[in-house]
Amino acid sequence: MTPDSPVADVVIVGSGPVAMAIGYAFTQRGMRDVLVCPAGSDDAAALGVFGAFGAFGGPGPGGGAVYRPTTAPALAAMAAAGIRLFENASEELGEDVGFRRCGRLVAVAAADPDAPDAGVGMPGVLGIGVRRMSPEEVGTHWPELIVDACTGFTHDPDAGYADTRRTARAFARAARRAGAAFLPRAPAVGLSARRDRITGVRLGDGREVACGTVVVAAGVDAPALLAPLGVNLPLRAVREVAVRVRVGRALGERPVLVDPSGHWLRSDGPDRLLVGTPDPGAAGADPAAHALAHLAARLPGLPDPVPEAVFDIRREAGPDHLPMIGSTGPDGLFVAAGCDEHGLGVVPAVGMLTADLLCDGASGRPDIPAGDFRPDRSAGILSPGRA
């Protein structure tokens, strides 16, 4: 590949952990002619892949959550594989990604008392140790918690969180050491195709990368890239806000706590918490004040909480809340989208599944069937004619 006329076998478009994990997975399959570039508005984030990565939404969706979703067996299998990688990141990727195995508690609202069983039954079949926990037991982990709105909790002891920026960097650096190339200052602004075959990626600096395969893993920017090729990707952008709050005493490491309202809490150092808000409300609302109000209602015993930083996070969500991974549109065009809402835990397996599909035409894991994530699994979602 020359700077003026770049050519690659595979171009991956995206700058977050999913794109970097896909690049890494390709290099683990022996592919070296792999190029990664950001998408459109993602160029500022991509500049940080080998630096601060500060533009990529602070702590990331869900505060960098690493857990096993209980909504689908294939997702749970993905996350189980991912947790193993996070636990061994220093050996696998060559650097620590800040993974903390602190457990995860999901509160169940009093209005939905049967939900704990729904959250425990399927993982039990899969051999996952998610179990029901009483409010009294939860009090040993979060003694300040007011639980009157909850009938119970599900507890995943193997869950936790990792640093989203460090995770993306670690995958990127490992991929680069294995031969992948990066164009952090040249975002993709369009895709080229001829006779129903992908031919290249157009860059913001006027160049075009000639290639036979493109993987679009660009999050909320993916639909705009795909639309000119007749591909309707039904992703919606979801805004999330995280507020770092300093409290008046050391709390230590505690399980991630997810409220029935979707708010989440996790440790962020000895005397700091991250407070996540899934829907920050109307424009102009003060997210720091919202976070303090939530803490006052749920953890009134915390002394002197003071907001220190606010992180505005974008993530994408699909119509059925499952990732879309596979081929679509012209031959040679692949997509990996809708992954953000399931946390960082699924990211390594998304990379592996994408590499399996492109290299072998099928998933290498029977417990992660590719058909569960076909982008065209719902009639009318994508361009017609794709099987």
VOGU-3710 file (C-alpha; in Angstrom, 3 decimals, decimal comma):
1> mtpdspvadv> 0,000/0,000/0,000  1,373/3,417/-0,963  0,239/6,665/0,671  -1,066/8,106/-2,628  -2,756/4,945/-3,918  -3,770/2,821/-0,943  -4,835/-0,752/-1,660  -5,947/-3,384/0,843  -7,643/-6,773/0,877  -9,963/-5,679/3,686
11> vivgsgpvam> -10,892/-2,209/4,911  -12,554/-1,886/8,304  -14,437/1,362/8,808  -14,790/2,442/12,426  -12,774/3,739/15,350  -14,275/2,055/18,412  -13,513/-1,237/20,150  -15,621/-3,291/17,712  -13,672/-2,102/14,659  -10,359/-2,638/16,419
21> aigyaftqrg> -11,354/-6,121/17,603  -12,292/-7,054/14,037  -8,926/-5,832/12,776  -7,186/-7,861/15,457  -9,248/-10,988/14,664  -8,285/-10,778/10,982  -4,594/-10,614/11,830  -5,009/-13,644/14,083  -6,279/-15,509/11,023  -3,042/-14,692/9,210
31> mrdvlvcpag> -4,360/-11,744/7,190  -1,885/-8,881/6,929  -3,302/-6,638/4,211  -5,882/-5,093/6,539  -6,567/-1,365/6,785  -8,587/0,393/9,513  -9,932/3,929/9,148  -12,554/5,978/11,000  -15,935/6,955/9,613  -16,985/10,509/8,865
41> sddaaalgvf> -17,569/12,247/12,179  -15,498/9,611/13,979  -12,163/11,014/12,779  -11,494/12,922/16,002  -12,011/9,764/18,029  -9,709/7,768/15,784  -6,843/10,180/16,435  -6,800/8,812/19,949  -6,472/5,114/19,050  -2,770/5,364/19,777
51> gafgafggpg> -3,108/8,284/22,173  -5,720/9,599/24,562  -8,794/8,350/22,651  -10,521/11,091/24,588  -13,248/11,816/22,063  -14,670/8,321/22,240  -17,376/9,001/24,787  -15,334/8,938/27,989  -15,965/5,628/29,796  -18,031/4,245/26,917
61> pgggavyrpt> -21,583/2,849/26,880  -22,608/1,391/30,199  -19,386/2,608/31,763  -17,393/-0,043/29,902  -19,654/-2,820/31,164  -18,455/-6,402/30,704  -21,264/-8,865/31,445  -23,245/-11,758/29,985  -26,595/-10,673/28,530  -29,439/-12,954/29,552
71> tapalaamaa> -31,668/-12,177/26,564  -30,249/-14,687/24,037  -28,006/-17,768/24,358  -25,724/-16,667/21,522  -25,128/-13,289/23,165  -24,343/-14,970/26,470  -21,858/-17,277/24,710  -20,263/-14,272/23,012  -19,835/-12,469/26,298  -18,493/-15,568/28,075
81> agirlfenas> -15,760/-15,774/25,444  -15,143/-12,066/25,805  -14,783/-12,200/29,576  -12,060/-14,821/29,191  -10,141/-12,459/26,926  -10,576/-9,503/29,279  -9,287/-11,594/32,161  -6,184/-12,477/30,135  -5,753/-9,251/28,159  -2,139/-8,722/29,206
91> eelgedvgfr> -1,164/-12,083/27,706  -3,569/-11,988/24,738  -3,233/-8,355/23,675  0,029/-7,419/25,323  -1,402/-4,853/27,723  -3,883/-4,412/30,539  -7,299/-2,975/29,613  -8,388/-2,046/33,122  -10,744/-5,000/33,584  -12,211/-5,243/37,078
101> rcgrlvavaa> -14,162/-8,394/37,916  -16,398/-6,887/40,575  -19,741/-8,524/39,709  -22,959/-6,966/38,437  -26,297/-6,522/40,201  -29,471/-5,845/38,209  -32,410/-4,646/40,279  -35,928/-5,833/39,479  -38,815/-3,430/39,928  -41,613/-4,293/42,325
111> adpdapdagv> -44,027/-3,944/39,408  -42,274/-6,846/37,638  -41,731/-9,457/40,357  -41,271/-12,425/37,995  -38,360/-10,849/36,152  -35,585/-12,391/38,297  -36,538/-15,880/37,133  -36,412/-14,741/33,516  -32,943/-13,404/34,177  -31,658/-16,577/35,845
121> gmpgvlgigv> -33,199/-19,536/34,014  -31,487/-19,247/30,642  -27,968/-18,610/32,003  -28,403/-21,604/34,339  -28,986/-23,839/31,338  -25,787/-22,467/29,822  -23,794/-23,103/32,968  -23,527/-19,415/33,812  -23,573/-18,635/37,510  -26,109/-15,803/37,421
131> rrmspeevgt> -28,419/-16,148/40,407  -31,126/-14,355/42,290  -30,013/-12,228/45,224  -32,264/-10,800/47,928  -32,265/-7,111/48,872  -30,755/-8,099/52,217  -27,783/-9,742/50,480  -27,343/-6,740/48,228  -27,104/-4,588/51,332  -23,787/-6,248/52,177
141> hwpelivdac> -22,372/-4,817/48,923  -24,251/-1,494/48,812  -25,269/-0,728/52,424  -26,465/2,778/51,491  -28,944/1,466/48,892  -32,660/2,088/49,296  -34,321/-1,051/47,913  -38,003/-0,361/48,601  -38,738/-0,158/44,860  -37,101/-3,544/44,204
151> tgfthdpdag> -38,230/-7,104/44,906  -34,905/-8,707/44,111  -31,733/-8,640/42,073  -29,847/-10,841/39,673  -26,149/-11,200/40,350  -23,464/-12,103/37,820  -20,271/-12,662/39,826  -18,017/-12,814/36,762  -19,119/-9,477/35,325  -17,426/-6,138/35,806
161> yadtrrtara> -16,106/-3,339/33,658  -13,074/-2,378/31,604  -11,655/0,845/30,216  -13,240/1,404/26,803  -10,406/3,566/25,492  -7,686/1,195/26,681  -9,588/-1,747/25,193  -9,767/-0,096/21,766  -6,098/0,880/21,967  -5,008/-2,608/23,004
171> faraarraga> -6,812/-4,270/20,094  -5,464/-1,639/17,698  -1,873/-1,961/18,855  -2,007/-5,758/18,770  -3,429/-5,621/15,238  -0,775/-3,144/14,132  2,016/-5,320/15,543  0,599/-8,191/13,492  0,653/-6,155/10,274  -2,598/-4,184/10,076
181> aflprapavg> -2,391/-0,572/8,882  -4,280/2,465/10,164  -5,284/5,772/8,589  -6,468/7,723/11,653  -6,530/11,107/9,911  -8,364/9,980/6,781  -11,985/9,137/7,625  -14,150/7,184/5,224  -16,805/9,397/3,672  -18,256/6,936/1,166
191> lsarrdritg> -18,132/3,445/-0,315  -17,680/2,576/-3,988  -19,227/-0,335/-5,871  -19,417/-1,490/-9,496  -21,742/-4,155/-10,916  -22,960/-5,183/-7,472  -19,435/-5,604/-6,161  -17,685/-3,422/-3,598  -14,572/-1,783/-5,061  -13,268/0,682/-2,511
201> vrlgdgreva> -13,615/3,244/0,243  -13,510/6,991/-0,431  -11,557/9,001/2,116  -12,088/12,523/3,334  -8,753/13,668/1,882  -9,820/12,777/-1,669  -8,063/9,420/-1,952  -9,787/6,105/-2,541  -8,679/2,813/-1,053  -9,136/0,008/-3,586
211> cgtvvvaagv> -10,284/-3,183/-1,882  -12,432/-6,256/-2,345  -14,000/-6,340/1,116  -15,296/-3,616/3,418  -16,489/-4,167/6,981  -18,566/-1,266/8,288  -18,263/-1,180/12,073  -18,915/2,530/12,447  -21,675/2,583/15,055  -24,209/5,357/14,568
221> dapallaplg> -22,384/6,509/11,420  -22,979/3,189/9,651  -26,464/3,920/8,180  -25,274/7,078/6,375  -22,365/5,176/4,809  -24,559/2,299/3,659  -27,609/4,216/2,412  -26,094/5,291/-0,965  -25,618/1,593/-1,787  -29,297/0,901/-1,199
231> vnlplravre> -28,785/-0,623/2,239  -31,238/0,475/4,912  -29,653/-0,288/8,264  -32,254/0,380/10,980  -29,973/1,656/13,685  -30,991/4,478/15,956  -28,612/6,666/17,883  -29,037/6,527/21,651  -27,601/9,156/23,948  -26,250/8,238/27,344
241> vavrvrvgra> -24,615/10,461/29,939  -22,145/9,396/32,614  -21,212/11,665/35,512  -18,140/11,146/37,656  -18,982/11,961/41,278  -16,574/12,259/44,188  -17,959/11,212/47,550  -16,730/12,051/51,002  -15,178/8,681/51,862  -13,546/5,670/50,278
251> lgerpvlvdp> -16,084/3,142/49,001  -13,785/0,485/47,594  -14,632/-1,775/44,678  -18,315/-2,712/44,512  -20,500/-4,627/42,060  -21,860/-2,615/39,156  -25,441/-1,713/40,078  -28,188/-1,380/37,452  -31,432/0,256/38,537  -34,905/-0,684/37,185
261> sghwlrsdgp> -34,940/2,732/35,524  -31,797/1,850/33,566  -29,486/4,055/35,618  -26,226/2,377/36,543  -23,507/2,918/39,121  -19,963/1,677/39,260  -16,760/2,469/41,115  -14,313/4,849/39,475  -11,504/4,885/41,983  -11,510/4,579/45,767
271> drllvgtpdp> -13,786/7,552/46,485  -15,523/8,113/43,152  -18,547/6,724/41,351  -19,715/6,856/37,766  -23,452/7,479/37,499  -24,978/6,535/34,150  -28,220/7,952/32,800  -29,778/6,142/29,819  -32,001/9,052/28,809  -30,767/12,434/30,041
281> gaagadpaah> -34,074/14,068/29,183  -34,824/17,322/27,427  -32,145/19,442/25,848  -30,651/21,816/28,341  -31,194/19,516/31,320  -28,315/19,458/33,771  -26,914/15,883/33,799  -24,854/16,524/36,924  -27,943/17,647/38,843  -29,814/14,613/37,500
291> alahlaarlp> -27,043/12,293/38,735  -27,039/13,892/42,182  -30,817/13,552/42,399  -30,577/9,862/41,520  -27,903/9,303/44,173  -29,974/11,154/46,767  -32,975/8,939/46,018  -31,169/5,598/45,853  -28,082/6,051/48,040  -28,963/8,816/50,503
301> glpdpvpeav> -26,228/7,730/52,923  -23,394/8,817/50,638  -21,586/11,798/52,181  -21,096/15,004/50,221  -21,280/13,841/46,585  -19,641/16,356/44,238  -19,827/16,012/40,420  -16,408/16,265/38,759  -16,910/15,429/35,062  -19,704/14,767/32,583
311> fdirreagpd> -19,322/12,395/29,614  -21,737/12,511/26,694  -21,860/9,078/25,046  -23,345/7,992/21,733  -24,244/4,405/21,044  -26,385/2,556/18,546  -29,330/0,208/19,034  -31,117/-2,084/16,579  -34,836/-2,832/16,299  -34,688/-6,233/18,045
321> hlpmigstgp> -31,743/-5,422/20,335  -29,462/-8,013/18,731  -26,286/-7,150/16,812  -26,316/-7,205/13,021  -23,240/-9,073/11,786  -22,792/-10,381/8,255  -22,969/-9,592/4,559  -25,400/-7,161/2,973  -25,721/-5,042/-0,165  -23,071/-5,469/-2,878
331> dglfvaagcd> -20,785/-8,484/-2,746  -17,861/-7,839/-0,447  -19,787/-5,549/1,911  -20,119/-6,656/5,536  -21,558/-4,949/8,575  -20,999/-5,302/12,314  -23,472/-3,002/14,045  -25,825/-2,742/16,992  -23,239/-4,102/19,448  -22,880/-1,171/21,846
341> ehglgvvpav> -25,932/-1,875/23,997  -24,497/-5,258/25,065  -21,338/-3,901/26,647  -17,688/-4,530/25,987  -18,034/-8,200/26,861  -19,301/-9,173/23,392  -16,655/-7,186/21,501  -13,941/-9,892/21,186  -16,458/-12,448/19,919  -17,918/-9,963/17,410
351> gmltadllcd> -14,401/-9,672/16,006  -13,963/-13,438/15,872  -17,365/-14,052/14,273  -16,742/-11,412/11,593  -13,361/-12,944/10,748  -14,895/-16,437/10,664  -17,616/-15,350/8,264  -15,204/-13,608/5,908  -12,496/-16,270/6,009  -14,588/-19,460/6,263
361> gasgrpdipa> -18,146/-18,462/5,386  -19,488/-19,744/8,727  -19,140/-19,263/12,462  -16,391/-21,273/14,115  -18,463/-21,641/17,285  -21,634/-23,769/17,313  -22,866/-21,842/20,366  -22,603/-18,572/18,385  -24,667/-19,325/15,256  -24,197/-16,680/12,583
371> gdfrpdrsag> -27,852/-16,892/11,594  -28,888/-15,300/14,872  -27,175/-12,078/13,802  -27,868/-11,954/10,054  -28,393/-8,308/9,103  -31,330/-9,227/6,855  -33,098/-11,471/9,387  -36,171/-9,215/9,370  -38,059/-8,709/6,126  -37,583/-5,281/4,641
381> ilspgra> -34,753/-4,230/6,919  -32,045/-4,208/4,266  -31,703/-4,092/0,518  -33,762/-6,821/-1,185  -32,171/-9,877/-2,713  -29,615/-10,730/-0,055  -29,862/-14,323/1,200
//
